[in-house]
Amino acid sequence: MFRAPTFQKLSSPFLFTARARNEGLSVHHSPPIATNLVHRRFRAPKSRNPREMAPLKSLEREYPIVDFNFQQFCASNGIFSVEDFLIQDLYVLAALAEQHSTSERLKEGITQVLSVIDTQHQPWLNGLELLEDAQQNKHILSSGCERIDMLLEGGFCEGYLTELVGPSSSCKTQVCLQAASAVAKIGGVVFLDTGNSFSSKRIAQFLISDPDGKEGNQNILQKVLKSIECHSVFDIFTLLDVLHQLKPNLTSQTGGRVQLLIVDSISSLITPILGGSGSHGRALMISAGSLLKKLAHEHNLAVLVTNHMVSGEGGTHKPALGESWKSIPHVRLQLSREHGSNICNMCILRHPYMASGKAVTFMIP
């Protein structure tokens, strides 16, 4: 059933005309019929959620109420996409719907599209609600290495973007593979491989070295490998496409949910686009980082990415991708490896609730 208050909530901040959207102008409407809404001037946003830009026809399969008749009604009023609803005076649209013989069904369709828009904008949460969410939905996932779990008080946190940074051959990929083998025993893993680093044989070796995996090893191996979904990703644009495709699958998943998302390595995708004086590459980097954090929070994922080191002042080494990237990960861990051995060191560079500088030594099997 159509509810006018929904329109009031959304119509006030989105009173644009189609001409304003096309020309980038700031405008306001004369007051819509029978309302006392406060009107302000707003500029059409330059970037929007891909779902908001979807044509109405793309919603028909998921929402049957958005049928051909509804699409025809919308088209007659200059509405062809979800985005177009954001520039309409929705009270006027409702009044126009009233003039049709199928007015109730049309108004149900309008309400459904508004609901789709609402789902794209998460409500504000207070501190208590965030704490409850963390306690109920954000679990700690074992890294597969007892020493790393001790350092991180259990392992990698769901809801967090964790970065592993270190020089070449510091075992960043090995830590990712070991974490994947551990998490895949209890849930799903998505491994985005940017340099052909994923190895099913290495996963098998981690399982064999695990005391819990020696019995019935073949069955465990099959279960683990079936729980890991690997995608080859060789540029930032493919990464963004894969992440956007991944989002609806995470929303609709049932049963064994995806719990760990790995990007090995994020720096190999971003470094090529950061050259030059333009800001386009930096904007893409921030978009990718923000999307990873959004997926982590909204879908209770532990997101693990790897980054390499570059030379800094005085011959020292520092994490790549610069200051703009530095503030994106929730957790930053630096890895190093003793030359000629499998003994590694991990140090906390940044963590929301742990002291920086805390470190541990561990061995990669």
Salt bridges, closest charged atoms under 4 A:
GLU23 OE2 - ARG19 NE 3.10
GLU52 OE2 - HIS121 NE2 2.65
GLU62 OE1 - ARG51 NH2 3.27
ASP67 OD2 - ARG105 NE 3.15
GLU83 OE2 - ARG48 NH1 2.81
ASP84 OD1 - ARG21 NH1 2.29
GLU98 OE2 - LYS107 NZ 2.47
GLU104 OE2 - LYS107 NZ 3.29
ASP118 OD2 - LYS9 NZ 3.51
ASP133 OD2 - LYS138 NZ 2.56
GLU158 OE1 - HIS139 ND1 3.27
GLU158 OE2 - ARG257 NH2 2.83
GLU163 OE1 - ARG332 NE 2.35
ASP210 OD2 - LYS185 NZ 2.26
GLU229 OE2 - HIS231 NE2 2.74
GLU298 OE2 - LYS294 NZ 2.74
GLU323 OE1 - LYS326 NZ 4.00
